[in-house]
């Protein structure tokens, strides 16, 4: 059943993006083809609900109500509740910040974050989106996809052409065989990250967790990797995965690191 006013209100909210935080009413009317009278009523309702706020300039911006809905959605996902204790223990064991993310198209969406108590790291917030192909979290999820699916996802040459895609696909095959990604961060220098996939009862990768810290000479990457892999196994078993998961055996881990 169609509810036109609701659909138009959602359409207005979807116009706002990270690179477009304020919009004039005239722009909204022009882009959505709304009459001025209808738009005025919709903007007033969205403002009253705390989803939009009117700025002194007359433009509109998203209000805290949208954030509240987003956090309620993220919090309602069962995996966030299951992962909370695992990520907190992993943070306390390693001293590194820990995160949970899922794959959304070609991006990763951060669902949970447990910041380090004593090590400064990049403050990625819950709800953040980052390109999957440039993150360790993204790589351990993308490597579970069939080659045809991966090729379709990056058919527009986002990676830089056929040769670049082939190199990326080869890297993902290595990631899949290894069962984790460990090394320097991609978005800023001087960061180390370890990521491992989380699987469900069908062994499908449904999420990923990581541990992140500033790179230091005394960082024991092997121990951190082992802890992250163990935590990923624990969360996978909570989701019904078998007790023994592929690609994460101790001898292989020692060999890789």
C-alpha positions as CSV (number, residue, x, y, z in Angstrom):
1,X,0.0,0.0,0.0
2,X,1.5,3.3,-1.1
3,X,1.6,6.2,1.4
4,X,2.6,9.2,-0.8
5,X,3.4,11.6,2.0
6,X,5.6,9.1,3.7
7,X,7.4,8.3,0.5
8,X,8.0,11.9,-0.2
9,X,9.3,12.5,3.3
10,X,11.8,9.6,2.9
11,X,12.8,11.0,-0.5
12,X,13.7,14.3,1.1
13,X,15.9,12.6,3.8
14,X,17.7,10.6,1.1
15,X,18.8,13.8,-0.6
16,X,21.2,14.5,2.3
17,X,24.7,12.9,2.0
18,X,28.1,13.2,3.7
19,X,29.1,15.6,0.9
20,X,25.8,17.5,0.9
21,X,24.9,18.3,4.5
22,X,22.6,21.3,3.9
23,X,20.0,21.8,1.2
24,X,17.7,24.7,0.4
25,X,14.0,24.2,0.2
26,X,14.0,25.4,-3.4
27,X,16.6,22.7,-4.3
28,X,14.4,20.0,-2.7
29,X,11.3,21.2,-4.6
30,X,13.2,21.2,-7.9
31,X,14.8,17.8,-7.5
32,X,11.7,16.0,-6.3
33,X,9.1,18.0,-8.3
34,X,7.2,19.0,-5.2
35,X,4.7,21.9,-5.0
36,X,5.7,24.6,-2.6
37,X,2.7,24.1,-0.4
38,X,3.3,20.3,-0.1
39,X,7.0,20.8,0.5
40,X,6.3,23.3,3.3
41,X,4.1,20.8,5.1
42,X,6.6,18.0,4.7
43,X,9.5,20.0,5.9
44,X,7.5,21.2,8.9
45,X,6.5,17.6,9.8
46,X,10.1,16.4,9.5
47,X,11.4,19.2,11.6
48,X,8.8,18.6,14.3
49,X,9.8,14.9,14.4
50,X,13.4,15.9,14.9
51,X,14.5,14.5,11.6
52,X,15.4,17.8,10.0
53,X,16.4,21.2,11.4
54,X,16.2,24.6,9.8
55,X,19.4,26.6,9.8
56,X,19.7,30.4,10.2
57,X,20.5,30.5,6.5
58,X,17.1,29.0,5.7
59,X,18.7,25.8,4.5
60,X,17.8,22.4,6.1
61,X,20.1,19.8,7.6
62,X,19.6,16.4,9.1
63,X,18.8,16.5,12.9
64,X,19.7,14.1,15.7
65,X,16.5,12.1,15.2
66,X,17.9,10.5,12.1
67,X,21.0,9.5,14.0
68,X,18.9,8.0,16.8
69,X,16.9,5.9,14.3
70,X,20.2,4.7,12.7
71,X,21.7,3.7,16.0
72,X,18.5,1.8,16.9
73,X,18.7,0.0,13.6
74,X,22.3,-0.9,14.2
75,X,21.6,-1.9,17.7
76,X,18.7,-4.1,16.6
77,X,21.0,-6.3,14.5
78,X,21.6,-9.5,16.5
79,X,25.2,-9.8,15.6
80,X,26.0,-6.5,17.3
81,X,24.7,-7.8,20.6
82,X,26.5,-11.1,20.1
83,X,29.8,-9.4,19.2
84,X,29.8,-6.9,22.1
85,X,31.4,-9.2,24.7
86,X,33.8,-10.7,22.1
87,X,35.0,-7.3,20.9
88,X,35.4,-6.0,24.4
89,X,37.4,-8.9,25.6
90,X,39.6,-8.7,22.4
91,X,40.2,-5.0,23.1
92,X,41.2,-5.7,26.7
93,X,43.4,-8.7,25.7
94,X,45.3,-6.8,22.9
95,X,45.1,-3.2,24.1
96,X,44.0,-2.4,20.5
97,X,40.7,-0.8,19.4
98,X,38.3,-3.4,18.0
99,X,35.5,-3.1,15.4
100,X,32.7,-5.1,13.8
101,X,31.6,-4.3,10.2
102,X,29.4,-5.8,7.5
103,X,29.5,-5.5,3.8
104,X,27.1,-3.1,2.1
105,X,27.6,-3.2,-1.7
106,X,31.1,-1.9,-2.3
107,X,31.4,-0.4,1.2
108,X,31.8,-1.6,4.7
109,X,29.5,-0.4,7.5
110,X,30.9,-0.2,11.0
111,X,28.4,-1.6,13.5
112,X,30.4,-1.6,16.7
113,X,33.5,0.0,18.1
114,X,35.4,-0.6,21.3
115,X,38.1,2.0,21.6
116,X,41.5,1.2,23.2
117,X,41.9,2.3,26.7
118,X,45.5,3.4,26.3
119,X,46.5,3.3,22.6
120,X,45.6,6.2,20.3
121,X,44.0,5.0,17.1
122,X,41.9,6.4,14.3
123,X,38.4,7.2,15.7
124,X,36.2,5.5,13.2
125,X,32.6,5.9,14.4
126,X,29.7,3.5,14.4
127,X,27.8,4.0,11.2
128,X,30.8,5.0,9.1
129,X,31.1,3.8,5.6
130,X,34.4,3.1,3.9
131,X,35.3,1.6,0.5
132,X,35.6,-2.2,1.0
133,X,38.5,-2.7,-1.4
134,X,40.7,-0.3,0.6
135,X,40.2,-1.8,4.0
136,X,41.3,-5.0,5.7
137,X,37.8,-5.6,7.0
138,X,36.5,-5.2,3.4
139,X,39.0,-7.6,2.0
140,X,38.2,-10.5,4.3
141,X,34.6,-10.1,3.3
142,X,35.1,-9.6,-0.4
143,X,37.3,-12.6,-0.7
144,X,34.3,-14.8,0.1
145,X,32.4,-13.7,-3.0
146,X,32.3,-15.7,-6.2
147,X,34.6,-14.2,-9.0
148,X,31.6,-13.4,-11.2
149,X,30.0,-11.4,-8.4
150,X,33.2,-9.6,-7.6
151,X,33.7,-8.7,-11.3
152,X,30.1,-7.4,-11.5
153,X,30.6,-5.2,-8.4
154,X,33.7,-3.6,-9.9
155,X,32.6,-3.6,-13.6
156,X,33.0,0.2,-13.8
157,X,36.8,0.0,-13.5
158,X,36.8,1.6,-10.0
159,X,40.0,-0.4,-9.4
160,X,41.7,1.1,-12.5
161,X,41.1,-1.3,-15.4
162,X,41.4,-5.0,-16.1
163,X,45.0,-5.4,-15.0
164,X,44.3,-3.7,-11.6
165,X,41.2,-5.8,-11.1
166,X,43.2,-9.0,-11.8
167,X,45.8,-8.0,-9.2
168,X,43.1,-7.2,-6.7
169,X,41.4,-10.5,-7.3
170,X,44.7,-12.4,-6.9
171,X,45.2,-10.6,-3.5
172,X,41.7,-11.6,-2.4
173,X,42.5,-15.2,-3.3
174,X,45.6,-15.0,-1.1
175,X,43.4,-13.4,1.7
176,X,40.9,-16.3,1.4
177,X,43.6,-18.9,1.6
178,X,45.2,-17.2,4.6
179,X,42.0,-16.6,6.4
180,X,42.9,-13.2,7.7
181,X,44.5,-9.9,6.8
182,X,47.3,-8.4,8.9
183,X,49.6,-5.4,8.2
184,X,49.7,-1.7,7.7
185,X,46.4,0.3,7.5
186,X,45.3,1.7,4.2
187,X,43.7,5.0,5.2
188,X,46.4,6.6,7.2
189,X,50.1,6.0,7.7
190,X,51.5,4.5,10.9
191,X,48.6,2.2,11.7
192,X,48.5,-1.6,12.0
193,X,45.4,-3.6,11.5
194,X,44.4,-7.3,11.8
195,X,41.0,-8.4,10.4
196,X,39.3,-11.8,10.2
197,X,35.9,-12.9,8.8
198,X,32.9,-14.0,10.8
199,X,30.9,-16.9,9.3
200,X,27.4,-18.3,9.9
201,X,26.2,-21.9,10.0
202,X,26.5,-22.2,6.2
203,X,30.1,-20.9,6.4
204,X,29.1,-17.8,4.5
205,X,31.0,-14.7,5.6
206,X,28.4,-12.4,7.2
207,X,30.7,-9.8,8.9
208,X,34.3,-9.2,9.9
209,X,36.1,-8.0,13.0
210,X,39.4,-6.2,13.4
211,X,41.9,-4.8,15.9
212,X,43.7,-1.6,15.1
213,X,46.6,0.3,16.8
214,X,49.4,2.7,16.1
215,X,52.4,0.9,14.6
216,X,55.1,0.5,17.1
217,X,58.3,-1.6,17.2
218,X,57.1,-3.7,20.1
219,X,53.8,-4.7,18.6
220,X,53.5,-8.4,18.6
221,X,51.5,-8.8,15.3
222,X,51.5,-12.6,15.5
223,X,49.9,-12.6,19.0
224,X,47.4,-9.9,17.9
225,X,46.5,-11.9,14.8
226,X,46.0,-15.1,16.8
227,X,43.7,-13.2,19.2
228,X,41.7,-11.7,16.4
229,X,41.3,-15.0,14.6
230,X,40.3,-16.7,17.9
231,X,37.7,-14.0,18.5
232,X,36.3,-14.3,15.0
233,X,36.0,-18.1,15.5
234,X,34.2,-17.5,18.8
235,X,31.7,-15.1,17.2
236,X,31.2,-17.5,14.2
237,X,30.4,-20.3,16.5
238,X,27.8,-18.1,18.2
239,X,26.2,-17.8,14.8
240,X,26.1,-21.5,14.3
241,X,29.4,-22.1,12.5
242,X,31.2,-25.5,13.1
243,X,33.7,-25.6,15.9
244,X,36.6,-25.9,13.4
245,X,36.7,-23.3,10.6
246,X,38.8,-23.4,7.5
247,X,42.0,-21.5,6.8
248,X,42.9,-20.5,10.3
249,X,44.9,-23.3,11.7
250,X,47.8,-22.6,14.0
251,X,50.7,-23.9,11.8
252,X,49.5,-21.9,8.9
253,X,49.3,-18.8,11.1
254,X,52.8,-19.3,12.3
255,X,54.1,-19.8,8.7
256,X,52.4,-16.6,7.4
257,X,53.7,-14.4,10.2
